[in-house]
Amino acid sequence: MIVLALDTALAACSVCLFDARLDKVIASESVVLGKGHAEALLPMLERVVAKLVGGWSAVDRIGVVVGPGSYTGLRVGVAAARAAALATGRSVVGVTTLAALAAPLVGVSDDVPIASAIDARHGNLFFQLFAPEGRSIEGPAALSLAEAAKIIGDRPVHLVGSASAALNHALSQAGGTVRSSLVDAAPDIVCVAKLTAAADPKTALPDPVYVKSADARPLADQGAAAS
């Protein structure tokens, strides 16, 4: 299966062609952007697909990162993936940002759970806790740092994502044990491609994931409410 994966959910604009049968990257591009994902994505798609013998006709499945993440970025990626699927007649699947961030540690985390944490600003984060084999334990949810630290508790954990440094500090203050902390700004696009190949198109829908919580407030507000 030849998979085309794309990601514009966070800081990166990334595209990858992956041969799932051979476990081989055919072509890949990624650039970290503050903004301008829409302008960067289509030329990047053209360059990457041009390196595939047969071009678009040789693509078997399309995958896109569906969030949580930037509202504008998510819409850009999902719209491009849906348009490509419509034009080619191929299936398109959605891969969540939190699962993609955790993917490199799945199966190699020494029986220690993996916490994906994306900075959602104002002391809040998008959070999901995964078992070592990749099964979801908690989340996804929008939480404060304190709430995420409470969910993890005193069990050892691997952290990954843009909020992992802040969560590491919160866990250290609470007496938690952090085995590793990877401050990745965006998922590895090759991992997104592999998750795309393994996904079920009937259940992994290419719909944007907006994780919200009425209880997720700036830490300053929480302190004021408690006083």
C-alpha positions as CSV (number, residue, x, y, z in Angstrom):
1,M,0.0,0.0,0.0
2,I,1.3,3.4,-1.0
3,V,0.2,6.0,1.6
4,L,0.2,9.8,1.2
5,A,0.2,11.5,4.6
6,L,-0.1,15.2,5.3
7,D,0.0,17.4,8.4
8,T,-0.7,21.0,9.0
9,A,-2.2,20.8,12.5
10,L,0.6,22.4,14.4
11,A,3.7,24.3,13.6
12,A,4.9,22.0,10.8
13,C,3.7,21.6,7.2
14,S,4.6,18.1,6.2
15,V,3.9,15.6,3.4
16,C,5.1,12.0,3.1
17,L,4.8,9.2,0.6
18,F,5.3,5.8,2.3
19,D,5.3,2.3,1.0
20,A,3.7,0.3,3.8
21,R,4.5,-3.1,2.2
22,L,8.2,-2.4,2.1
23,D,8.2,-0.2,5.2
24,K,10.0,2.5,3.2
25,V,9.7,6.2,2.8
26,I,9.5,7.1,-0.9
27,A,9.6,10.9,-0.5
28,S,9.0,13.4,2.3
29,E,9.2,17.1,3.0
30,S,8.6,19.1,6.2
31,V,9.0,22.7,7.2
32,V,8.2,24.5,10.4
33,L,6.0,27.6,9.8
34,G,4.5,30.2,12.0
35,K,1.8,30.6,9.5
36,G,1.2,30.2,5.8
37,H,0.3,26.5,5.8
38,A,-2.2,26.9,2.9
39,E,0.4,28.5,0.7
40,A,3.1,25.9,1.5
41,L,1.0,22.7,1.4
42,L,-0.1,22.5,-2.3
43,P,3.4,23.1,-3.8
44,M,4.8,20.6,-1.3
45,L,2.2,18.0,-2.3
46,E,3.1,18.5,-6.0
47,R,6.8,18.1,-5.4
48,V,6.4,15.0,-3.3
49,V,3.9,13.2,-5.5
50,A,6.0,14.0,-8.5
51,K,8.7,11.6,-7.1
52,L,6.2,8.7,-7.1
53,V,6.2,6.5,-10.2
54,G,2.7,6.8,-11.5
55,G,2.0,10.0,-9.6
56,W,-1.4,10.3,-8.0
57,S,-2.7,7.2,-9.7
58,A,-0.2,5.1,-7.6
59,V,-1.5,6.4,-4.2
60,D,-3.6,3.9,-2.4
61,R,-4.7,5.8,0.7
62,I,-4.5,9.4,2.0
63,G,-4.1,10.3,5.7
64,V,-4.3,13.6,7.4
65,V,-3.7,14.8,11.0
66,V,-7.0,16.0,12.3
67,G,-6.1,17.6,15.6
68,P,-6.3,18.9,18.1
69,G,-4.3,21.8,16.9
70,S,-4.6,25.2,15.1
71,Y,-8.1,25.8,13.8
72,T,-6.9,27.2,10.5
73,G,-4.2,24.6,10.1
74,L,-6.6,21.7,10.7
75,R,-9.0,23.1,8.1
76,V,-6.2,23.5,5.5
77,G,-5.0,19.9,5.9
78,V,-8.4,18.3,6.1
79,A,-9.7,20.2,3.1
80,A,-6.6,19.3,1.0
81,A,-6.9,15.6,2.0
82,R,-10.6,15.4,1.2
83,A,-10.1,17.2,-2.2
84,A,-7.3,14.8,-3.1
85,A,-9.4,11.8,-2.1
86,L,-12.3,13.1,-4.2
87,A,-10.1,13.7,-7.2
88,T,-8.4,10.3,-7.0
89,G,-11.2,8.1,-5.7
90,R,-9.0,6.9,-2.8
91,S,-10.0,6.6,0.8
92,V,-8.9,9.2,3.3
93,V,-8.4,8.6,7.1
94,G,-7.9,10.9,10.0
95,V,-5.0,10.5,12.5
96,T,-5.1,12.5,15.7
97,T,-2.2,14.7,16.7
98,L,-1.9,13.2,20.1
99,A,-1.7,9.6,18.8
100,A,0.8,10.6,16.2
101,L,3.0,12.3,18.8
102,A,2.9,9.2,21.0
103,A,3.5,6.8,18.1
104,P,7.4,6.7,18.2
105,L,7.3,5.5,21.8
106,V,4.6,2.8,21.3
107,G,6.0,-0.6,21.9
108,V,9.4,0.7,23.0
109,S,8.5,2.5,26.2
110,D,9.6,-0.2,28.7
111,D,6.0,-0.8,29.9
112,V,5.7,2.9,30.9
113,P,2.7,4.9,29.7
114,I,3.0,7.7,27.3
115,A,1.5,11.2,27.8
116,S,1.0,13.4,24.8
117,A,0.7,17.1,25.7
118,I,0.2,20.0,23.3
119,D,0.5,23.6,24.6
120,A,-3.0,25.2,24.4
121,R,-1.7,28.4,26.0
122,H,-2.6,30.1,29.3
123,G,-1.4,27.2,31.3
124,N,-3.7,24.7,29.5
125,L,-2.9,21.8,27.3
126,F,-4.4,19.2,25.0
127,F,-3.7,15.9,26.7
128,Q,-4.0,12.2,26.2
129,L,-2.5,9.3,28.1
130,F,-1.6,6.1,26.3
131,A,-0.7,2.6,27.5
132,P,2.7,1.3,26.3
133,E,1.1,-0.7,23.5
134,G,-0.7,2.4,22.2
135,R,-4.2,1.9,23.8
136,S,-5.8,5.1,25.0
137,I,-6.0,5.3,28.8
138,E,-7.3,8.9,29.3
139,G,-8.4,11.6,27.0
140,P,-8.2,13.4,24.7
141,A,-9.1,16.4,26.7
142,A,-8.3,20.1,27.3
143,L,-6.9,20.3,30.8
144,S,-4.8,22.6,33.0
145,L,-1.3,21.4,33.9
146,A,-2.4,20.5,37.4
147,E,-5.3,18.4,36.1
148,A,-3.0,16.5,33.7
149,A,-0.4,15.9,36.5
150,K,-3.2,14.6,38.7
151,I,-4.3,12.1,36.1
152,I,-0.8,10.8,35.7
153,G,-0.2,10.7,39.4
154,D,2.9,9.1,40.8
155,R,3.3,6.5,38.1
156,P,6.3,6.7,35.8
157,V,5.6,8.3,32.4
158,H,7.1,9.3,29.1
159,L,6.2,12.8,28.0
160,V,6.0,14.0,24.4
161,G,4.7,17.2,22.8
162,S,5.1,21.0,23.0
163,A,3.8,21.1,26.6
164,S,6.0,18.3,27.9
165,A,8.5,20.6,29.5
166,A,5.8,22.4,31.4
167,L,4.1,19.2,32.4
168,N,7.5,17.7,33.4
169,H,7.9,20.6,35.8
170,A,4.4,20.2,37.2
171,L,4.9,16.5,37.8
172,S,8.3,17.1,39.5
173,Q,6.6,19.6,41.8
174,A,4.0,16.9,42.6
175,G,6.5,14.2,43.2
176,G,5.9,12.3,39.9
177,T,8.5,10.3,37.9
178,V,9.3,11.3,34.3
179,R,11.3,8.7,32.4
180,S,11.8,10.9,29.3
181,S,10.5,14.2,27.9
182,L,10.5,15.0,24.2
183,V,9.5,18.6,23.3
184,D,8.3,17.9,19.7
185,A,6.7,20.8,17.9
186,A,4.8,18.5,15.6
187,P,4.4,14.7,14.9
188,D,6.8,12.8,12.8
189,I,5.2,12.6,9.4
190,V,6.5,9.1,8.8
191,C,4.7,8.0,11.9
192,V,1.5,9.7,10.6
193,A,1.9,7.6,7.4
194,K,2.3,4.4,9.3
195,L,-0.8,5.1,11.4
196,T,-2.6,5.9,8.2
197,A,-1.7,2.5,6.7
198,A,-2.9,0.7,9.9
199,A,-6.2,2.7,10.3
200,D,-9.7,1.5,9.5
201,P,-11.2,4.0,7.0
202,K,-14.6,3.2,8.4
203,T,-13.8,4.5,11.8
204,A,-10.8,6.8,11.4
205,L,-12.8,9.6,9.8
206,P,-11.0,12.7,8.3
207,D,-13.0,15.1,10.5
208,P,-11.3,17.9,12.5
209,V,-10.9,17.1,16.2
210,Y,-11.5,20.2,18.4
211,V,-10.9,19.3,22.0
212,K,-12.6,21.8,24.3
213,S,-13.5,21.9,28.0
214,A,-15.5,24.5,29.8
215,D,-13.3,23.8,32.9
216,A,-10.0,24.5,31.1
217,R,-9.1,28.0,32.3
218,P,-5.9,30.1,32.7
219,L,-4.1,29.1,35.9
220,A,-4.4,32.6,37.2
221,D,-8.2,32.4,36.9
222,Q,-8.2,29.0,38.7
223,G,-6.2,30.6,41.5
224,A,-8.6,33.5,41.8
225,A,-11.6,31.1,41.9
226,A,-10.0,29.1,44.7
227,S,-9.2,32.1,46.9
